[in-house]
Amino acid sequence: MVQRGEITDRAWQEIEPLLPEYGQSGGQWRDHRTVVNGILWKLRTGSPWRDLLERYGPWQTCFDRFNRWRRDGTWDRLLAHAQTKSDAVGEVEWEVSVDETLIRAHQHAAGARSEPSEEPKRGLLNPPEEALGRSKGGFSTKLNLACDGKGRPLSVLITPGQSHGSTQLEGLLDAVRIPRPQGSPGRPRKRPARLLADRGYSYERCRRLLRERGIPHTIPERRDQKERRAGRRGRWPGFDREAYRRRNVVERCVNKLKQWRGIATRYEKRAVNYRAMVVIASLMMWLPS
């Protein structure tokens, strides 16, 4: 019987074939579905790993498998698969909206042990600041997000709380990558049909980046920008008010992600672990209910 908040039968049928094989035969090995449900419980409640309910097995098992699948890219592959399957039937709306949101970091998120930040063939593993910083909201992390027209995450980036979202626009666009279905020709889909963003992205460097990539965009100008160009002649950025009203999908997406308490407040010491939690929450938004 599926408990509240656990993965449904339809969703499990979609991801089960993509999960790594079990360990050696003959040994004790907790089944994948129980472990996944344990990870979802921890993400939904924000509880410490050691407080995991007994029905999900030893907490070390859930934590180790969460870490192993983060390191080998399983969580990212599952999300890419769900996005690819949706895009193959034309369900992905390529009017992309971007935004940033501040995540308060719990005091337990600080104090990660210093470890080598480089890993062979994988590059940066543990950034020195672990995506933690100080902002007007206090000790925090910034979650940068791009979502499709249905409010489902396409890419996520995490940075220290004091960083500005406009500086992450290029990274967000680069991280959008939906492969073609297996056997279909063509490169992965990356370029939005249109990009919607708020005034926080109304900088010339952002508009220049979008023009260079041939991406139509709707970004309102800030008041100071309007005042500076008052009375001047020239071609100024256009603004489609009707299109901009559809940007609210990214705000609804943020609200859905923050329904997971492990996302709304950061408890993870490692930036890579917190990002993996965001990827899992994003995956659940793509899977069938």
C-alpha positions in Angstrom: 0.0 0.0 0.0 1.4 3.4 -1.0 1.7 5.7 1.9 1.1 9.5 1.7 4.0 11.2 -0.1 5.5 8.0 -1.5 6.1 7.3 -5.1 3.1 6.1 -7.1 2.9 2.9 -9.1 2.8 4.8 -12.4 5.9 6.9 -11.5 7.8 3.8 -10.3 7.1 1.9 -13.5 8.8 4.8 -15.4 12.0 5.1 -13.4 12.6 1.5 -12.2 14.2 0.2 -15.4 16.7 3.1 -15.2 17.9 2.5 -11.7 21.3 0.8 -11.1 21.3 -3.0 -10.6 21.1 -4.4 -7.1 24.2 -5.5 -5.2 25.7 -9.0 -5.1 23.1 -11.8 -5.0 22.8 -13.7 -1.7 23.5 -10.6 0.4 21.1 -8.4 2.3 20.0 -5.6 -0.1 17.1 -3.2 0.6 14.9 -2.9 -2.5 15.2 0.3 -4.4 11.6 1.4 -4.0 11.7 1.3 -0.2 15.0 3.4 -0.3 13.5 5.9 -2.8 10.4 6.3 -0.5 12.8 6.9 2.4 14.6 9.6 0.6 11.3 11.2 -0.4 10.2 11.1 3.3 13.4 12.8 4.4 13.0 15.5 1.7 9.3 16.1 2.4 9.8 16.4 6.2 13.2 18.0 6.3 14.1 15.6 9.2 17.7 14.4 9.9 18.8 11.2 8.2 19.1 9.5 11.6 15.4 10.1 12.3 14.3 8.1 9.2 11.3 5.9 9.9 12.0 2.2 10.5 9.8 1.0 7.6 12.3 2.5 5.2 15.2 0.5 6.7 18.5 1.7 8.1 19.1 5.3 7.6 22.7 4.6 6.5 21.3 2.6 3.6 19.1 5.4 2.3 21.9 8.0 2.8 24.5 5.9 1.1 22.3 5.1 -1.9 21.3 8.8 -2.2 25.0 9.7 -2.3 26.0 6.9 -4.7 23.3 7.9 -7.2 24.2 11.5 -6.8 27.9 10.7 -7.6 27.1 8.5 -10.6 24.6 10.9 -12.1 21.5 8.7 -11.6 19.2 11.5 -10.3 20.1 13.7 -13.3 19.6 10.9 -15.7 16.2 10.2 -14.3 15.2 13.8 -14.7 16.5 14.0 -18.2 14.6 10.8 -19.1 11.3 12.3 -17.8 11.9 15.5 -19.7 12.8 13.6 -22.9 9.7 11.4 -22.7 7.5 14.5 -22.2 9.1 16.4 -25.0 8.7 13.4 -27.4 4.9 13.7 -27.2 5.0 17.5 -27.4 4.1 18.2 -23.8 7.0 20.5 -23.1 6.1 24.2 -23.7 9.3 26.0 -24.8 8.3 29.4 -23.5 10.8 29.3 -20.7 10.6 31.5 -17.6 13.6 32.1 -15.2 13.7 33.4 -11.7 15.6 33.2 -8.4 14.5 32.5 -4.9 16.3 32.8 -1.6 16.6 29.7 0.6 17.3 30.2 4.3 20.1 27.9 5.5 19.7 26.1 8.8 22.6 26.5 11.2 23.4 22.7 10.7 24.1 23.5 7.0 27.4 25.2 8.1 30.5 23.4 9.1 31.2 21.0 6.2 34.6 19.4 6.6 37.3 20.7 4.3 37.9 18.2 1.5 39.6 18.3 -1.9 37.5 20.4 -4.2 38.7 18.6 -7.4 37.8 15.1 -8.5 39.5 13.4 -11.5 37.5 13.7 -14.7 34.7 15.4 -13.0 36.1 18.8 -12.1 34.7 20.9 -9.2 33.1 18.8 -6.5 32.9 20.8 -3.3 33.1 24.6 -3.9 34.9 26.4 -1.2 31.8 28.3 0.0 29.4 25.4 -0.5 26.9 27.8 -2.0 26.4 29.5 1.3 26.5 33.2 1.9 25.1 36.3 3.6 22.2 38.3 2.1 19.4 40.5 3.4 17.7 37.2 4.3 20.6 36.1 6.5 22.6 32.9 6.1 21.3 31.6 2.8 21.6 29.9 -0.6 20.2 31.3 -3.8 18.2 28.8 -6.0 18.2 29.8 -9.7 15.5 28.2 -11.8 14.4 27.8 -15.4 11.0 26.2 -16.1 8.9 25.4 -19.1 5.5 26.9 -19.9 3.8 24.4 -17.6 5.9 25.3 -14.6 8.2 22.2 -14.6 11.9 22.7 -13.9 14.2 22.5 -16.9 17.5 23.5 -15.1 18.6 24.5 -11.6 21.7 26.2 -10.2 22.5 27.0 -6.6 24.8 29.9 -5.6 25.6 31.8 -2.4 22.8 33.9 -1.1 24.4 37.2 -1.9 24.8 36.4 -5.6 22.6 38.2 -8.2 20.3 36.0 -10.4 21.2 37.9 -13.6 24.8 36.6 -13.4 23.5 33.0 -13.6 21.4 33.5 -16.8 24.0 32.0 -19.1 24.5 29.0 -16.8 20.8 28.4 -16.6 20.5 28.4 -20.4 23.5 26.2 -20.8 22.0 23.7 -18.3 18.8 23.4 -20.3 19.3 20.2 -22.3 16.6 17.7 -23.3 17.9 14.9 -25.4 16.0 13.5 -28.4 14.2 10.2 -27.9 16.4 7.1 -28.3 16.8 6.3 -32.0 15.8 9.8 -33.1 18.3 12.0 -34.9 19.2 15.4 -33.9 21.0 17.2 -31.1 19.5 17.8 -27.7 16.9 20.7 -27.5 18.4 23.7 -25.7 17.1 26.9 -27.1 13.8 28.3 -25.8 11.2 29.7 -28.2 10.9 32.7 -25.9 12.3 33.6 -22.5 10.4 35.5 -19.8 12.1 37.2 -16.9 11.5 40.0 -14.4 13.3 43.3 -14.0 16.1 41.6 -12.1 17.4 40.4 -15.5 17.0 43.8 -17.3 20.7 44.3 -17.9 22.4 44.9 -21.2 24.6 41.8 -20.7 21.5 39.6 -20.4 19.8 41.1 -23.4 23.0 40.9 -25.5 23.4 37.2 -24.5 19.8 36.4 -25.6 20.3 38.3 -28.9 23.5 36.4 -29.6 21.6 33.1 -29.1 18.6 34.2 -31.2 16.2 33.9 -28.2 13.2 36.3 -28.3 12.6 37.6 -24.8 10.2 39.6 -22.7 11.9 41.5 -19.9 10.4 44.7 -18.5 12.8 47.7 -18.0 13.6 49.1 -14.6 12.5 52.6 -13.7 16.0 54.0 -13.8 16.5 52.7 -17.3 13.3 54.4 -18.5 14.3 57.7 -16.9 17.7 57.6 -18.5 16.3 57.2 -22.0 13.5 59.7 -21.6 13.5 62.1 -24.4 16.2 60.2 -26.4 15.7 58.8 -29.8 16.5 55.3 -30.7 15.3 51.8 -30.8 14.4 50.6 -27.3 13.5 47.1 -26.1 9.9 46.1 -26.8 7.7 44.7 -24.1 4.8 42.2 -24.7 2.6 42.6 -21.7 0.4 39.6 -22.5 3.4 37.3 -22.8 4.8 38.7 -19.5 1.6 37.6 -17.6 2.5 34.0 -18.3 5.8 34.4 -16.3 3.9 33.5 -13.2 4.5 29.8 -14.0 8.0 30.0 -12.6 6.7 31.5 -9.3 4.2 28.6 -9.0 7.1 26.3 -9.7 9.1 27.8 -6.9 6.1 27.4 -4.6 5.7 23.7 -5.5 9.4 23.1 -4.8 9.2 24.8 -1.4 6.4 22.5 -0.4 9.2 20.0 0.2 10.6 21.2 3.6 14.0 19.9 2.7 14.0 22.4 -0.1 12.4 25.4 1.6 15.1 25.3 4.3 18.6 24.0 3.5 19.9 21.5 6.0 22.5 19.8 3.7 26.1 20.8 4.4 27.3 20.0 0.9 26.1 22.0 -2.0 26.1 19.0 -4.3 23.8 17.2 -1.9 21.3 20.1 -1.7 21.3 20.4 -5.5 20.6 16.6 -5.7 17.6 17.2 -3.4 16.3 19.9 -5.7 16.8 17.6 -8.7 14.7 14.9 -7.0 11.9 17.3 -6.2 12.0 18.5 -9.8 11.8 14.9 -11.0 8.7 14.3 -9.0 7.1 17.2 -10.8 7.8 15.6 -14.2 6.7 12.0 -13.3 3.0 11.0 -13.6 1.1 11.1 -10.4 
